[in-house]
């Protein structure tokens, strides 16, 4: 398995990023830190919930259009998946792309990635599987790609919505720089009724809350911190102005927490802003794609207009 950052380097980045976010005037944490091994498994559980419409809706769109996607050049070359995530989506395309030569999943969670790659190898023994443990939100550097094979980038799960608009365009720009002639299949969540959104991100079973609070457990474990999980609660908020769901961890009391020897103070009601999930209409996403160096070739949407899957071409 290829690695772009050593465990020590990743640990240092995690420590510095968490401290910077907690010491800011408005406390934040990059959403990528939610996805350690435990967080990745919890997110897979979230995708099974009735309230969480994005996964089943995107799967239906992919299934309905798999034959069309099979005609893309990269479907006969290398499929690079960003954030390998749900194997159901991957399996759907791998089963349809019978002439695919290489599958290259890229994910920040090395253990989760290894398990997923091993499963794909068993299911598709004729397919070359090259997992890359790396943070795909950063410039890619040199990927182990074969220059003679066309590339299809698969970016499902509306993960693009976790980024601010400028950062989403930057990410697409990094992908284009690393794979300048690629095509891309990308899932994008659309704006919809607030009640649907809030239930999807604050489910009655509390799995999303456990996913969010796992960040505090990770900080406790890896950064010698002493967060009291019972003193923080999961909070989902619809921000209509910015067309996004925000996830927060709200302090239930005035308190202090120690993280790698530094004292972090919280007021009652103060939050750590842990994740955004932007909902983009086609015009908004078209602007992001253009700014990142891509053009929209095709758009596929479910009949209720909940979700879109775009086919992009690097320009």
N, C-alpha and C positions, 0 to 999 in steps of 0.2 A: 504494500500500500504506500503510495507516494504521500509525503508530508511536506507542506510548505512552511510550517513553523514547528520548532521543537516544543515539547511539553513545557520546558522552562520558559521559553519565549512567550508561549501562550499564557502561562500563569502570570508572567510579568505584565502583559498587556491587560489581562483581566483585572489584576490588582490596581493598576494605574487608572484604568477606565472607570472602575467602580468608585474609587476614592474621588476622582474628579467629579463624577456625577453626584455623589452624596454630599460633597462640599459646595456644590453650586447653590445659588440663591433659590432656584427651583430644582429640587432634587430629581434626578433622572437616572435611568440605566438603559444602555443600549439593548434592544429587544433580542439581539443574538445571544445574550448571556442567559436567556431563559432556556436555551436548548442544550443543557448538558444531557447525560444519558437518561437521568430520571425525567427531566423536562421533555425530552424527545418522546419518551414512552407515554407520558401524560398527554402530550399533544396528539399522539395517535389515538388515544382514548377519546379525546375531544371530537375528533373527526368522525367517530361512530355515533355521536349523540344526535337524536332527532332534531334538537334545536339548532344544531350547527349545519346550516344549509350549504355552505360553500363546497364542501367535499363532494357530497352526493350530486350536486348540481354540475360541478365541473366534470365529474366522472361521466355523467350522462351526455354532456356536450362532446367530450373526447370520444366516447363510444360511438355516438352518432356520426362523427366525422373522421373516424380512424382511417377509413379507406381513402379519403381525400388526403390526409396527412401522409399516408404511405407513398404518395406520388412525389413528395418533396425529396430533393436530391440527398439531403442528409440522412433520410430514412434508409439509404443504401450505403451509408458510410459510418460516421461516428455520431452517437447521440450523447451529448454532454448534459447531465441533469444537475441543476443548481439546487442544493438542499434536497437530498434524495428522498426524505420524507415518506409519504404514503406509498407503499409498494403496490397498492391497487392501481394507481394511475400509471406507475412505471410498467407493471405487468400488461396493462391494456395496450400500451404502445409497443412494448417489446414483442407481444404476441402478434400484433398487426404488422410490425416491421420485420418480415421474415428474411429479408436480405441484408439486415443490419450487420456490420462487422465488429464494431466496438461500442461498448457502453461504458461511459466515464461519469460516475456519480461524484459530486463534490459536496462535502458537508463538513461543518465545524466540529461535530461530535464524532471522534474517531472510532469509538467502540460501536456506536449505533451504525456508523457507516460500514464498518467491517462486517457486522452481522447482516446488513442488507446486501452487501456485495456477495457474501458467501451464499446467501439464499438465491440470488440471481444466477450465480455460477451453477448451482445445482439444478435450477429450473431450465437454464439455457446453456447446455454444455458446449455448444458450438460457438458461443459468443465470447469474444475477448472482453473481460471485465477489468477495468483499471480504476479502482477507487482513488480519489485524491482527498486527503484530509486537509482542509484549508478553509480559511475565512473568505468566502466568495464576495463579501462586501468590500474587500480590498483589491487593488490591482492584482491581476492574476500572475504576472511573471510568465515563466515558460511552462506550459502544460505539455505532457507527453502525447502530443497529437501526431498523427501520420499525415504528412502534407498532401498525399495523393488521395485522401478520403474526404469527401464533402462532410460538412458538419451541420447537425441540427441541435440547437440548444433547447432543452426542455426546462421551463421555469414555471411549475404549477403552483397551486395553492394560494394564489393572490398574495404571495410573499412580497411582491413588488410594492404592495400597499403599506408595508411596514416602514417604508422610507419616506422622508419628506420629499417633496416634488423634485427639488434640485438634486438630492441624493439619489433618487430613483433614476434620474437622467444620467448622473455620474456612473451609477452601477451599469446601466445599459452601455454607457461609453466604454467602461472597462472591458465588458464582454466583447464589444465590437473591436477594440484594440487587440485583444487576444485571439479573436476569431473573425477576421475582417470580411470574410465572404460567407459567413454562416447565415442560415435562416433560424428563426426562433418561434417556438410555441410557448405563449405566456398566458397564464390565467390571471384575470383581473376582476375583482369584485366591484359591483355597481351600487350606486346609491339606492336606498329603499326605505321602507317605513321604519321609524325609530324602534317600535316595539319588537320587530323581527330582529333587528340588530342587537338590541340589549339582551334579549334572551339567548342569542347565539354566543355572546361573550360574557354572560353571567348565568350559566345554566343552573337549573334547579338542583341537579345532583352535586354541584360544587366541584366538579372536576377542573373547570377553568380557574376557580379560586385556588385549588391545590397546585395547578400549573404555575400560577403567578407567585404564590407564596414559596414555591420550591426555590425561587431565586434567593430568598433570605436563608434558606437551609444551605444552599450552595455557598453563599458568602460566609456563613458561620463555619462551614467545613473547610473551605479553602483559604479564608482570609482571617482566621483566628478572631471571628466576630462573635458577638453575644446577642444577636437579635432574639427577642422573645416573640415567637410567631403568633402567640395569642394576643399580642398587643398591636397587631396589624391586621387589616381586613382588605380583601379584594374589592375593587370598585371599578365598574365599567361606566363610561360616560360617552354620550353621543355629542360630538362637537360639530354642530351644523355648519358653522362658519367655515371650517376647514374640511368639511365632509369626511370625518373620520371618527371611528370608535377609539377611545383612549382607555388603556388599562392602567390602573394605579394601585399602589399599596398604601392604604391610609392608616396613619398612626391614630390609635384609639385613645391616647393619653399623651401628656407632656412627658418626655423621657429622653434619655441619652443611651447611645449604643457605641460600643468600642469596635473599631475595625482596624486591623493591623496596628494596634496601639494608638490610633487616633480616635478622639471622642467626637461623635456626631450627635447633635441635638435635634430633637423633633418637637414641634408644638402639636397639641391635640388637633387633629384634622389635617395636618400637613401630610403630603403624599410623596411617594417616589413614583414618578411617571415611567412605567416600564415598557409600554408598547403602544404604537399607533397602528391602526388598520384603516388606511385611506380607501374610500370608495370612489372610483373614477368613472365618470361618463366617458363616452367615446371621444368627444372633443378634447377633454382634459388629458386622457391617456395618449391621444395622438400627438399632442404637444410634447409630452414627456419623451415619447419614442423618437420624435424628430430631433429633440435636443440631445438625445443620446446617440444619434447617428443611425437611426432605423426608420423604415417606412412600413406602414401597415399594408400587407398584401390581402388579408382576408379577416373577417370577423365572424365568429360563431357565438350565438347567444341562445339560452334556453327560452322557451315560449313565455315564461313569466318575466323575463328581463331581469333576473336576479344576478346573473354572472355572465362574463364574456371570456372567450378564448381567442386571442389574436395570433395571427401568423405574421411575423415580421421578417423583413429582409434588410441586412446591413447595407448602408448606402456608401 
